[in-house]
Amino acid sequence: MKILHVGATGLVGQQVLPRLLEAPGVSQVIAPTRRLLEFQHPRLLNPVVDFDVLPEEEAWWAVDAVICTLGTTLADAGSQAAFRRVDHDYPLHVAQLARARGARTYVLNSAMGASARSSIFYNRVKGELEDALAALGYPSLVLVRPGLIDGERTQSRPGEARMLAVSRWMRPMLPRKWRPSRVGHIADALVGAALAPLPGISVVEADRLA
């Protein structure tokens, strides 16, 4: 299989990429990033791109599956418009380009509570993306919806760190769906869905990622 992975430098993406490169059924991983990754691998193609102006004619869009872990936060994006561009427009454009070249599977790292009808902006954008992806006709579309992600970030997010510390302490007392989603479990779900795609639209909820 050839797999396109967008978002390889993020918290979840850094767990997904090595899993793909180690998978015996994967012949090539295409991981477009804004800057070159710090390592090389014989099965890794790492084109440097501008996600605002993607190179639509490149041959590497012809893949079997796409895994998308692109995402930011409202605080990091700086505005709702900038957040929507990263968390909605970029993943959708990638999906359109890959589908046009024959991709049959798209696996998205979404979010718990994603719904186009949500009153919460973050969840509404995620839900609108899910709906837009469903309209593209992928034979297999998998929506992975983690809750608070339990992983070690290099970027400082004090508020998230406090929430995670409390959630870790309370983990045994929380229902599974409210427990932090372990980053390794998220990566396993994303990679597994790409390597063994199920027909139709599938949802992996947070209780399976705790």
N, C-alpha and C positions, 0 to 999 in steps of 0.2 A: 504494500500500500504506500501511496504518497499522501502525506498529511501536511496541511497548512496550519501552522499554529501562530496566531496573532495574540500578542500580549505576553511574550515570553520573558519579559524582564520584571513582571510584577510578582507579588507574593505567591499567588497560585501558579502563575506561569513558570516560575523558577522550579516548581515541583513537577510540572507537566513535562517540560522539555526533556529532562534526563530520562523520564519514564518512556517517552516516545523513542528516544535514541537507543534505548536498551531493548526495546520490543523486537523480537525476532521477525515479526510479520511486517515491519516497516522498512521500506527500501530507501526512503528519503523523507526528511522533515524540512519544510520550508518555513523559516521563521523570520518574517520581515520585521525590522526594528528601526527606530530612529537613529540609533548609533550601533556600531558593530558590537556584537557580544564579545565577552572577554575570553572565550574559548572557541576551539574549532573541533570538528568531528567529521569523519569521512562521509557520513550520511546527512550532514547538516548543510543546508544552503541558507545563508543569512544576508539577504539583500537589505540595503539601507534605503528606507523610503520616507517620504513625507505623506502622512496619512490624509492630509488635506488634498494632495494631488497624487493619487496612487497611479503607478505605471500600468495602465489597464491592458496593454498589449503584450505584457511579458508572458512567456510560455509557462512559467511556474504556477500560474493560476490553475492549470489543469491538474487537479488532485482528486483523490478519492474522498477525502474527508477534511473538514475544517474544525479546529478547536479554537474557540474564542475566549480568551481571558482578559480582554481589554477592559479597562475600567479605571475610574478615578473617584474622587469625592467632591462634594460641593465646595468644601474648604480649599482643596488643592486646585480645583478648576477655576475658582474665583467668581463664577457667575453661573446661573442656571443655563444660559445659552451655551457656555463653554462645556459644562457638564454634559448636556444633551449631545453635543457634537462628538465627544469621546465615547459616551456610553450608549448612544443610539445610532448616530449617523455613521461612524467608522465601522462598527460591527455589521451594520446592514449593508453598507457598500461592499465590504469584503464578501459577504454572503452572496450578493448579486453577481459579483465578478466570478467567484468560484462556481456558482451554479451555472452560469452561462458557459463555462468551460467543462461542464459535465460532473461536477462534484455531486455526490449523492447523500452525503451525511454532513450535518452541521450540529456541533455540540457547543452550547453556550453556558458559560458561567454567569448565571443570572443572580437572583437574590430572593430570599424568603419574603413573601408578601407581594411579589411582583404582580401588578394588575393595572391594566389601562384605565380602570375605574377608581383607582386608589386616590384618596385625598392627599396622600404624601407624595411630593414631587419625585423623590428618588424612586419609590416603588412604581409610580405611574410611568416614568420613563422606561424602566425595565420591562413593564408590562406592554407598553406600546412597541418596544423592540420585539418582544416575543410574538406579538400579533403580526407584525410586519414580516418576521421570518417565516411564520406559518403560511403566509400568503405566497411565498416563493416556490412552493412545490417540492421541497426536499423530500425524497423518499423516506429519510430518517432525520428527524429533528429531535434533539434531546436538550431539555432545559434543566440545568442543575441549579437548585435554589438553596444555597447555604445561608445560614444565619450569620451571626458574628463570627468572623474567621479567627480560629485559634492558630496563630503562627507568629514567628518572630520577625517583625519588620525592621528594616534598616532605617526607614524614615520615621521620625518622631511624630506620634499621634497621641498626645497625652489623654484626651477624652476617651478614645478607643481603648487605650492601655488600661485605664481605670475600670472601664466596663468589663474588659476581658479578665482582669484580676478578680473582680467580684464574681463573674460567671464561672471562672475556674473553681473558686472556693465553694460555690453553691452547686457545682455540677451534679453531685450525687442526689441532690434534692429536687432538681429541675426535671420536668418531663423531657423526653428525648428531643422533641422538636424545639425546645427553648435552650438546649445546651449549645455551647459554642461548637461550630463546625470545624473539625480538625483539618488543617490544610492538606495533609497527606491523603485523607479520605476524599476530599474534593478532587484532588488530582487523580486519584485512582478511578473515581466515578467518570470524570471527563475522558480519560484515556480509554477506559474500558468500553465506554459508549461509542467511541470512534473506531475501535478495533473490532467490535462485535455489534454492529448497528442493528437496532430493532426497527421494524417498519412502523411508519406513522410518527405521531408526536408522543414523546415520553417525558415524564417529569420525575426528577429525583429530588425529593423534598429533604428538608434539613434534618429530619429525624433519622435519615439513613447516613448522615454525614457526621454525626456526633462522635 
